[in-house]
Amino acid sequence: MLVIARCVISCSCSAYLLLRTVLLQRMPLRWCCCTLRAFRSASSRWTVSVSPQIQRNKMSNSSDWNLTFDNVALRVLAVDSIEENYVRQVAGAFFSLVRPVPVEEPQMVSYSERAARLLDLEPSDMQRPDAAEFFAGNQLFKGSEPAAHCYCGHQFGYFAGQLGDGAAMYLGEVVNRKGERWELQLKGAGPTPYSRDADGRKVLRSSIREYLCSEAMHNLNIPTTRALACVTSGSKVVRDIYYDGHPILERCTVVSRLAPTFLRFGSFEIFKTLDSMSGRIGPSVGRTDLFDQLLDYIISSFYPKVYETFCDDRRKMCAVFFKEVVIKTAHLVANWQCVGFCHGVLNTDNMSIVGLTIDYGPFGFLDYYNPDHICNGSDSAGRYSFANQPKICGWNLAKLAEVLQRVLPLEEGRSILEETYFEAFDDKFMSQMRKKLGLIRKNLPEDRQLIEDFLNTMAETGADFTNCFRGLNQILLPGSRDFDLSSEKLKSHLMKQCCTVEELRILHKPVINESELMVYATLLTQQPELLESLGKGADFVKNEIEKRKKLNSLKDCSGEMKTAKDSELWQHWINQYSDRLQLEVDNQCNFDDLNLERVKIMNSTNPRFVLRNYLLQVAIDAAERGDYSEVQKLLKILEDPFSDANLFEDTPEINTGSVEVEEQNDSNIDRRILEIGRAHV
């Protein structure tokens, strides 16, 4: 009865929140009516469908999974004394104990065999008839202890106060046969004390995105959380994807995630003192005992050498720890920039304390190279644009330094950041870029200009980021047989990657109108602090002005004119590139061996395939119809993104249960992947 009562309360609160949204955001009445109708349908169905699940909510423990749980975090870090699950401010605790809410008819969409091996799980384990029950949260593994983590965060530059795991649940820490410790999470398993106005659920489309991108990033050799499985269900929730008055019912879906830890910068921000801009504080402000508890746990668990060496000098220990976090973060964002990955929501609560890519939301990989690309529709100011990522990660580290000042004086923390971050970023970025261009024998100062000119030429011509880099393997070293032919072949390839005039106009379309730009330009000269507080700084105004200039220059440009200009730009850069490649050659050089070595290194750093949004959409659309084979097929491709091999051999089927599949259209991965397979190998 308690479960049903909470369902009713939840329904009433959700209806209230819908009305509140209408009043505060001035949404049309039609939107409210449509949403309420859909919500009544969904909530009625959910209440009825949950009641048969109440018996299952006992969470039967299974001992035959052979998973060894050792939940150190819950033993060492403070746990909320209130066990009842309702939305509230949680003071004096890092975790709140919770229970996953069961779903109807869980079905395995896909699982990652490689991620499963981290827990010593075999394909036969993941194909068990009850596997979906466990990875949906309907049943618990023996030894697991579900909990939600309390953290805070700066969102779009403002301190938002308590946030926490609103949809994710810590199940525990699994120790594998190698002695490696992996935290196992369920994302989308139901509400927690940190769910705020939400229902703690995720839907199929967003879950597939996180599942595939987690594994894609790992296989691109970029530090990331891992995705073990994606499980959907017959339970549904209401979502209005575009907030346009067309709410729909979508299937509740759960992603199981793995990482050494999901602790983040925001984990320390629960101790934040009064924020002058937002007027908020962290829920555990003043609890110095808990601050020390968290600091010791993180350093001893994930930076053990630092702890062993400096545990008797806490200030020094914290300084070295902070420097390590700075370097890991700098290397991470450098890796992103080298593969064209745009995270989209780089708030402090989405920054891993161990340097992992976490929390995949509105991410995107670049198609046409546009340094100002924004993949988050809510980010009108471009705070989290592709080009801004290094700067923003540095800003987030500065916020981490502020909350560490109880042990590490703020001036010392800022000094470490200033002396370390951009140097570490630049070293990693230039090292990777040299490999991507096949500059493997010498590190020369002029390499920086060559790389910048390559990026600028891609931006000027609107060329495809991934395919341009991959195609650089076609040019031979000067002095090789057929060098001139290979140079022409490279130019032909690069020209094929350029966008049309109309596409280039779209890329340079301004975000704001002329009157808004005039206001922001005035603020920039007279009240720059106010402009920054609005989330639109000097870079934003500059970019808007540059977009207008570029758009004006394209006004009378024809396709033929663009092609001629593109040809000139690329030829100029290829000449620069050839001159630099000449410096790789000496009198004793074996051209064949060196060309082979270059291509091997370039092909291992320039992916042939990345997770493009339209390929994701093909897999999502098929999955929405009940066909999960496209998800599995795309996963297989992303498991070997640098490969030249045939990617379209038979893909193993997985046990997804009995699913009725609608008639398929011809928009499958095999056909669509060929559209971006223009990168010659």
SULNOR-V102378 format. One record per backbone hydrogen bond with DSSP energy under -1.0 kcal/mol. CO is the residue of the C=O (numbers start at 0). NH is the residue of the N-H. If there is no record, write none. Layout:
CO/NH + CO/NH
//
This chain:
0/4 + 1/5 + 2/6 + 3/7 + 4/8 + 5/9 + 6/10 + 7/11 + 8/12 + 9/13 + 10/14 + 11/15 + 12/16 + 13/17 + 14/18 + 15/19 + 16/20 + 17/21 + 18/22 + 19/23 + 20/24 + 27/31 + 28/32 + 29/33 + 30/34 + 31/35 + 32/36 + 33/37 + 34/38 + 35/39 + 36/40 + 37/41 + 38/42 + 39/43 + 40/44 + 41/45 + 42/46 + 43/47 + 44/48 + 45/49 + 46/50 + 49/52 + 50/53 + 52/56 + 54/57 + 55/58 + 61/141 + 67/174 + 69/71 + 70/74 + 71/75 + 72/76 + 77/93 + 77/94 + 83/85 + 93/149 + 94/79 + 95/147 + 103/233 + 106/231 + 109/229 + 111/115 + 112/116 + 114/117 + 115/118 + 115/120 + 116/119 + 121/124 + 121/125 + 122/126 + 124/127 + 127/130 + 129/133 + 130/134 + 132/137 + 132/138 + 139/61 + 140/143 + 145/97 + 146/169 + 147/95 + 148/164 + 150/162 + 152/159 + 153/347 + 154/157 + 157/154 + 163/165 + 166/187 + 166/188 + 168/185 + 169/146 + 170/144 + 171/183 + 172/69 + 173/181 + 175/178 + 179/175 + 181/173 + 182/258 + 183/170 + 183/171 + 184/256 + 185/168 + 186/254 + 188/100 + 191/194 + 192/87 + 194/197 + 199/189 + 201/252 + 202/206 + 203/207 + 204/208 + 205/209 + 206/210 + 207/211 + 208/212 + 209/213 + 210/214 + 211/215 + 212/216 + 213/217 + 214/218 + 216/221 + 217/220 + 222/356 + 225/257 + 227/111 + 228/255 + 229/108 + 229/109 + 230/253 + 231/106 + 234/251 + 236/249 + 238/247 + 239/242 + 247/238 + 249/236 + 253/230 + 254/186 + 255/227 + 256/184 + 257/225 + 258/182 + 262/352 + 263/266 + 264/267 + 265/151 + 267/270 + 268/271 + 269/283 + 271/281 + 274/278 + 279/274 + 281/284 + 283/286 + 285/287 + 286/290 + 287/291 + 288/292 + 289/293 + 290/294 + 291/295 + 292/296 + 293/297 + 294/298 + 295/299 + 296/300 + 297/301 + 298/302 + 302/306 + 303/307 + 304/308 + 305/309 + 306/310 + 309/312 + 312/316 + 313/317 + 314/318 + 315/319 + 316/320 + 317/321 + 318/322 + 319/323 + 320/324 + 321/325 + 322/326 + 323/327 + 324/328 + 325/329 + 326/330 + 327/331 + 328/332 + 329/333 + 330/334 + 331/335 + 332/336 + 333/337 + 335/338 + 335/340 + 339/365 + 341/363 + 344/346 + 346/349 + 347/265 + 347/350 + 350/264 + 351/354 + 356/224 + 363/341 + 366/464 + 369/372 + 370/386 + 372/385 + 375/378 + 377/379 + 378/381 + 381/384 + 385/388 + 387/391 + 388/392 + 389/393 + 390/394 + 391/395 + 392/396 + 393/397 + 394/398 + 395/399 + 396/400 + 397/401 + 398/402 + 399/403 + 403/406 + 403/407 + 408/412 + 409/413 + 410/414 + 411/415 + 412/416 + 413/417 + 414/418 + 415/419 + 416/420 + 419/423 + 420/424 + 421/425 + 422/426 + 423/427 + 424/428 + 425/429 + 426/430 + 427/431 + 428/432 + 429/433 + 430/434 + 431/435 + 432/436 + 433/438 + 437/439 + 443/446 + 444/447 + 445/449 + 446/450 + 447/451 + 448/452 + 449/453 + 450/454 + 451/455 + 452/456 + 453/457 + 454/458 + 455/459 + 456/460 + 457/461 + 457/462 + 460/498 + 462/368 + 463/467 + 464/468 + 465/469 + 466/470 + 468/471 + 469/472 + 470/473 + 476/479 + 479/482 + 481/485 + 482/486 + 483/487 + 484/488 + 485/489 + 486/490 + 487/491 + 488/492 + 489/493 + 490/494 + 491/495 + 494/497 + 499/503 + 500/504 + 501/505 + 502/506 + 503/507 + 505/508 + 512/516 + 513/517 + 514/518 + 515/519 + 516/520 + 517/521 + 518/522 + 519/523 + 520/524 + 521/525 + 522/526 + 526/530 + 527/531 + 528/532 + 529/533 + 530/535 + 531/534 + 536/540 + 537/541 + 538/542 + 539/543 + 540/544 + 541/545 + 542/546 + 543/547 + 544/548 + 545/549 + 546/550 + 547/551 + 548/552 + 549/553 + 551/554 + 553/556 + 557/561 + 558/562 + 559/563 + 560/564 + 561/565 + 562/566 + 563/567 + 564/568 + 565/569 + 566/570 + 567/571 + 568/572 + 569/573 + 570/574 + 571/575 + 572/576 + 573/577 + 574/578 + 575/579 + 576/580 + 577/581 + 580/583 + 581/584 + 585/588 + 589/593 + 590/594 + 591/595 + 592/596 + 593/597 + 594/598 + 595/599 + 596/600 + 597/601 + 598/602 + 601/604 + 601/605 + 609/611 + 611/615 + 612/616 + 613/617 + 614/618 + 615/619 + 616/620 + 617/621 + 618/622 + 619/623 + 621/626 + 622/625 + 624/661 + 627/631 + 628/632 + 629/633 + 630/634 + 631/635 + 632/636 + 633/637 + 634/638 + 636/639 + 639/642 + 640/607 + 640/608 + 665/667 + 667/671 + 668/672 + 671/674 + 672/675
//
